[in-house]
Amino acid sequence: MAVTTRDIFGQAPDAEMATPGSYGEPPHGARLPEATRLGPVRLQVADLERSLAFYVDVLGLRIVERSAGGAALATQPAAGDGELPPHAAGPDRALVELVERAGARSVAHGGLLGLYHFAILVPDRASLGRFVQHVSSLRVRVGAGDHLVSEAFYLHDPDGLGIEVYADRPRSTWRRRGRELMLATDPVDVQGLLAAAGDVPWTGMPAGTVMGHVHLHVGDIATAASFYSDVIGFDRITWSYPGALFLGAGGYHHHVGTNTWAGPGATPPSADDAQLLEWTIELPDAAAVDAVAARLDAAGHTIGDAAPGEVLARDPWDTRVRLRIAR
């Protein structure tokens, strides 16, 4: 949804630097730890081979695990020791897990709650520029948006599932108005990105790439705020974007976006639809996981079976989210 800075904030004459602690509204309950980050997304697809071709050839991921009905994909390995940041440790750390349900319906028709897109965060602007060169060479159709805090490109997989690939701007450039971090969708400086790529060729999704955020279609924003902020523990970060609310931990612009753009008649996907089966929030220790579990229980949200050190919950529209200790 293209909503420019001027559409949301006008000329924003009162914009100020978004220094740590100067923006965002905390939850009514306890906050998630600053070290919160996201783990892999699990997707249901109609044809595993078709999807693997896309995720390997277009997105540049590599298969690190394979079974008859699924696969796990990660970034390219680091060229040498010590090149991965702590939050991306492990050369075979999965970003995307695929589960095949033969003949699952495409979600391209819209009207479904759940996934709007999952967002892959590359390490720097040069990496994003090389990705843009790559998809352009393949003649893959993409959308684009300068979100003030990041630059992003959008595409869909063969089942119509939404994907964002983006690079953050330095936090020193982020701006706020009052307590709200400024986000918008302005035109991207594509030529600047291509210049940043230099002459280095694309060799796949680079080491240091992580799952940056997940953006969901929800039934209403107030209920989404109650669940993802007051129960799970994210701060409300940006709330003036029409029909949307962005939430994050540790001052990040958002780990989860929610919107009502699927329309008032939108329904959860059926078992036979391609879909987001679950997404993952990773917390620094068992105490943090236990604290969220206690808040879920107190709020009356059913907690599903999960491995020790994990909590599996469903949001009010049946989207599953797994909380676990960071790996």
C-alpha positions as CSV (number, residue, x, y, z in Angstrom):
1,M,0.0,0.0,0.0
2,A,1.7,3.2,-1.2
3,V,1.2,6.0,1.4
4,T,3.9,8.7,1.1
5,T,5.4,10.7,3.9
6,R,3.3,13.7,3.0
7,D,0.1,11.6,3.0
8,I,0.7,10.6,6.6
9,F,2.8,13.4,8.2
10,G,2.3,16.4,5.9
11,Q,5.5,18.4,5.8
12,A,6.3,17.0,9.4
13,P,7.9,20.3,10.6
14,D,8.0,18.9,14.1
15,A,10.0,15.8,13.1
16,E,12.9,15.0,15.5
17,M,15.7,12.5,15.7
18,A,14.5,9.1,16.9
19,T,17.0,8.6,19.7
20,P,16.8,5.4,21.8
21,G,13.8,5.6,24.2
22,S,12.3,8.7,22.5
23,Y,9.6,6.9,20.5
24,G,7.1,4.1,20.8
25,E,4.4,3.3,23.3
26,P,5.1,0.4,25.7
27,P,2.5,-2.4,26.3
28,H,0.2,-2.2,29.2
29,G,1.9,-5.3,30.6
30,A,5.6,-6.3,30.5
31,R,7.9,-5.6,27.5
32,L,9.7,-8.1,25.4
33,P,13.5,-8.0,26.0
34,E,15.6,-5.8,23.8
35,A,17.4,-8.8,22.4
36,T,14.1,-10.2,20.8
37,R,14.5,-11.3,17.2
38,L,12.7,-13.4,14.7
39,G,13.3,-17.0,13.7
40,P,12.1,-18.9,10.6
41,V,8.7,-18.8,8.9
42,R,7.0,-22.1,8.0
43,L,5.0,-22.0,4.8
44,Q,2.5,-24.4,3.2
45,V,3.0,-24.7,-0.5
46,A,1.3,-26.6,-3.3
47,D,4.3,-28.0,-5.1
48,L,7.6,-28.4,-3.2
49,E,9.8,-28.7,-6.3
50,R,8.3,-25.6,-7.9
51,S,8.7,-23.6,-4.7
52,L,12.3,-24.8,-4.2
53,A,13.2,-23.6,-7.7
54,F,11.9,-20.2,-6.7
55,Y,13.5,-19.9,-3.3
56,V,16.8,-21.1,-4.6
57,D,17.0,-19.5,-8.0
58,V,15.2,-16.2,-7.3
59,L,15.6,-15.5,-3.6
60,G,19.1,-17.1,-3.5
61,L,18.6,-19.3,-0.5
62,R,20.2,-22.8,-0.3
63,I,18.6,-26.1,0.9
64,V,20.0,-27.2,4.2
65,E,17.5,-29.9,5.0
66,R,15.2,-32.0,2.8
67,S,12.5,-34.6,3.3
68,A,9.8,-36.1,1.2
69,G,7.3,-33.4,2.1
70,G,9.4,-30.4,3.0
71,A,12.6,-28.5,3.1
72,A,14.5,-25.9,5.1
73,L,16.4,-23.1,3.4
74,A,19.2,-20.8,4.7
75,T,21.4,-18.1,3.4
76,Q,24.7,-18.6,1.7
77,P,27.6,-19.6,4.0
78,A,30.0,-17.0,5.3
79,A,33.3,-16.7,3.4
80,G,35.3,-17.0,6.6
81,D,35.2,-17.3,10.3
82,G,33.7,-14.4,12.4
83,E,31.7,-12.8,9.5
84,L,28.3,-13.6,11.0
85,P,26.8,-11.2,13.5
86,P,25.6,-12.9,16.7
87,H,21.9,-12.8,15.8
88,A,22.7,-14.8,12.6
89,A,25.0,-17.3,14.0
90,G,25.2,-20.7,12.4
91,P,25.7,-21.3,8.7
92,D,22.7,-23.6,8.4
93,R,20.3,-21.5,10.4
94,A,17.0,-21.8,8.5
95,L,15.1,-18.7,7.3
96,V,12.3,-20.4,5.5
97,E,10.8,-23.9,6.0
98,L,8.5,-25.3,3.3
99,V,5.8,-27.9,3.9
100,E,4.1,-29.4,0.8
101,R,0.3,-29.9,0.6
102,A,-0.2,-31.0,-2.9
103,G,-2.6,-28.9,-4.9
104,A,-3.0,-26.2,-2.2
105,R,-4.8,-23.2,-3.5
106,S,-2.9,-20.0,-4.4
107,V,-3.6,-17.0,-2.2
108,A,-3.2,-14.6,-5.0
109,H,-6.9,-13.9,-5.0
110,G,-6.7,-12.2,-1.6
111,G,-9.4,-12.0,1.0
112,L,-7.5,-14.1,3.5
113,L,-6.2,-13.3,7.0
114,G,-2.8,-14.3,8.0
115,L,0.3,-13.6,5.9
116,Y,0.7,-10.3,4.1
117,H,4.4,-10.8,3.7
118,F,7.5,-12.1,5.5
119,A,10.5,-9.8,5.3
120,I,14.1,-10.9,4.7
121,L,16.6,-8.3,6.0
122,V,19.9,-8.2,4.1
123,P,23.0,-6.8,5.9
124,D,23.5,-3.6,3.9
125,R,22.4,-1.4,1.0
126,A,25.0,-2.9,-1.3
127,S,23.5,-6.4,-0.8
128,L,20.0,-5.0,-1.6
129,G,21.4,-3.4,-4.8
130,R,22.8,-6.7,-5.9
131,F,19.5,-8.4,-5.2
132,V,17.7,-5.8,-7.4
133,Q,20.2,-6.4,-10.2
134,H,19.6,-10.2,-9.9
135,V,15.8,-10.1,-10.0
136,S,16.0,-7.6,-12.9
137,S,18.1,-9.9,-14.9
138,L,15.5,-12.7,-14.3
139,R,12.7,-10.3,-15.3
140,V,10.9,-10.9,-12.0
141,R,8.2,-8.4,-11.3
142,V,8.8,-6.5,-8.1
143,G,7.3,-3.6,-6.2
144,A,9.3,-1.1,-4.2
145,G,9.0,1.3,-1.3
146,D,11.3,3.7,0.6
147,H,9.9,3.4,4.2
148,L,12.2,6.1,5.6
149,V,13.8,3.6,8.0
150,S,14.5,1.1,5.3
151,E,14.4,0.5,1.5
152,A,12.4,-2.5,0.4
153,F,11.4,-4.6,-2.6
154,Y,8.3,-6.9,-2.8
155,L,7.5,-10.0,-4.8
156,H,5.4,-13.2,-4.5
157,D,6.3,-16.8,-4.6
158,P,4.6,-19.3,-6.9
159,D,1.7,-19.7,-4.5
160,G,1.1,-16.0,-4.1
161,L,2.7,-15.7,-0.7
162,G,4.1,-12.2,-0.1
163,I,7.9,-11.6,0.4
164,E,9.8,-8.5,1.2
165,V,13.6,-8.1,0.8
166,Y,14.9,-5.0,2.5
167,A,17.9,-3.2,4.0
168,D,17.6,-0.9,7.0
169,R,18.9,2.6,7.1
170,P,21.2,3.5,10.1
171,R,19.1,4.2,13.2
172,S,20.8,7.6,13.4
173,T,18.7,8.7,10.3
174,W,15.3,7.6,11.8
175,R,12.9,10.4,12.7
176,R,9.9,10.6,14.9
177,R,6.9,12.9,15.4
178,G,6.0,12.9,19.0
179,R,6.3,9.3,20.2
180,E,5.6,7.9,16.8
181,L,8.4,6.6,14.5
182,M,7.9,7.9,11.0
183,L,7.2,5.2,8.4
184,A,5.9,5.8,4.9
185,T,6.1,4.3,1.4
186,D,8.0,6.8,-0.8
187,P,9.7,6.1,-4.2
188,V,13.0,4.2,-4.0
189,D,16.2,5.6,-5.3
190,V,16.8,2.6,-7.5
191,Q,19.8,4.1,-9.3
192,G,21.4,4.8,-6.0
193,L,20.9,1.2,-4.9
194,L,22.5,-0.1,-8.1
195,A,25.4,2.2,-7.6
196,A,25.9,0.9,-4.1
197,A,26.0,-2.7,-5.5
198,G,29.2,-1.8,-7.4
199,D,30.7,-4.5,-9.6
200,V,30.3,-7.3,-7.1
201,P,28.1,-10.0,-8.6
202,W,25.1,-11.6,-6.9
203,T,26.0,-15.0,-5.4
204,G,22.8,-15.6,-3.4
205,M,21.3,-14.4,-0.2
206,P,24.4,-13.3,1.8
207,A,25.5,-14.5,5.2
208,G,24.3,-12.1,7.9
209,T,20.8,-12.0,6.3
210,V,18.0,-12.6,8.9
211,M,14.2,-12.7,9.2
212,G,13.5,-9.0,9.8
213,H,9.8,-8.9,10.4
214,V,6.4,-10.5,9.6
215,H,3.4,-8.5,8.4
216,L,0.0,-9.9,8.9
217,H,-3.6,-9.4,7.7
218,V,-5.7,-9.1,10.8
219,G,-9.4,-8.6,11.6
220,D,-9.1,-5.3,13.5
221,I,-6.2,-3.1,14.8
222,A,-7.4,-2.8,18.4
223,T,-7.5,-6.5,18.9
224,A,-4.1,-6.9,17.2
225,A,-2.7,-4.3,19.5
226,S,-4.1,-6.0,22.5
227,F,-2.6,-9.4,21.6
228,Y,0.7,-8.4,20.1
229,S,1.5,-5.5,22.4
230,D,-0.3,-6.0,25.8
231,V,0.0,-9.9,25.8
232,I,3.0,-10.7,23.7
233,G,4.9,-7.6,24.8
234,F,5.9,-5.6,21.7
235,D,5.9,-1.8,21.8
236,R,3.6,0.1,19.5
237,I,5.9,2.0,17.2
238,T,3.9,3.5,14.3
239,W,0.1,3.8,14.2
240,S,-0.7,6.6,11.7
241,Y,-0.2,4.5,8.6
242,P,-3.8,4.0,7.3
243,G,-5.3,0.7,8.4
244,A,-2.0,-0.6,10.0
245,L,-0.1,-0.8,13.2
246,F,3.6,-1.6,13.5
247,L,5.1,-3.1,16.6
248,G,8.7,-3.9,17.7
249,A,11.0,-4.7,20.5
250,G,14.3,-3.0,21.5
251,G,13.4,0.1,19.5
252,Y,13.3,-1.7,16.2
253,H,10.9,-0.1,13.6
254,H,8.9,-3.3,13.6
255,H,9.2,-7.0,14.2
256,V,5.5,-7.4,13.3
257,G,3.2,-5.4,11.2
258,T,-0.6,-5.7,11.2
259,N,-3.2,-4.4,8.8
260,T,-6.8,-4.6,7.8
261,W,-6.3,-4.3,4.1
262,A,-7.7,-7.8,3.3
263,G,-11.2,-6.2,3.9
264,P,-14.0,-6.7,6.4
265,G,-15.0,-10.1,4.9
266,A,-11.6,-11.6,5.1
267,T,-11.4,-15.1,6.7
268,P,-8.5,-17.3,7.9
269,P,-7.1,-19.6,5.3
270,S,-8.5,-23.1,5.1
271,A,-6.3,-26.3,5.4
272,D,-6.2,-26.4,1.6
273,D,-4.8,-22.9,1.1
274,A,-1.2,-22.0,0.7
275,Q,-0.4,-20.1,3.8
276,L,1.9,-19.1,6.7
277,L,1.7,-22.1,9.0
278,E,3.7,-20.3,11.8
279,W,6.3,-17.7,12.5
280,T,8.9,-17.6,15.2
281,I,9.9,-15.1,17.9
282,E,13.2,-15.8,19.6
283,L,13.9,-14.6,23.1
284,P,17.2,-14.6,25.0
285,D,16.4,-17.0,27.8
286,A,13.8,-19.4,29.4
287,A,12.6,-16.7,31.8
288,A,11.5,-14.5,28.9
289,V,9.7,-17.4,27.3
290,D,8.0,-18.3,30.5
291,A,6.9,-14.7,31.1
292,V,5.1,-14.6,27.7
293,A,3.5,-18.0,28.4
294,A,2.2,-16.6,31.7
295,R,0.7,-13.5,30.0
296,L,-1.0,-15.7,27.3
297,D,-2.5,-17.9,30.0
298,A,-3.7,-15.0,32.1
299,A,-5.3,-13.4,29.0
300,G,-7.1,-16.7,28.2
301,H,-5.2,-17.6,25.1
302,T,-4.8,-21.3,24.5
303,I,-1.2,-22.5,24.4
304,G,-0.5,-25.4,22.1
305,D,1.9,-28.3,22.6
306,A,5.5,-27.3,22.0
307,A,9.0,-28.6,22.8
308,P,10.6,-27.7,26.2
309,G,11.7,-24.0,26.2
310,E,9.0,-23.1,23.6
311,V,5.5,-21.8,23.6
312,L,3.1,-22.2,20.6
313,A,0.2,-19.7,20.6
314,R,-2.5,-18.6,18.1
315,D,-3.4,-15.0,17.6
316,P,-7.1,-14.0,17.5
317,W,-7.3,-14.9,13.7
318,D,-5.7,-18.3,14.2
319,T,-2.2,-17.4,13.0
320,R,0.3,-19.5,14.9
321,V,3.4,-17.9,16.5
322,R,6.1,-19.9,18.2
323,L,8.2,-18.3,21.0
324,R,11.4,-20.0,21.9
325,I,14.9,-19.5,23.3
326,A,17.2,-18.0,20.7
327,R,19.4,-20.6,19.0
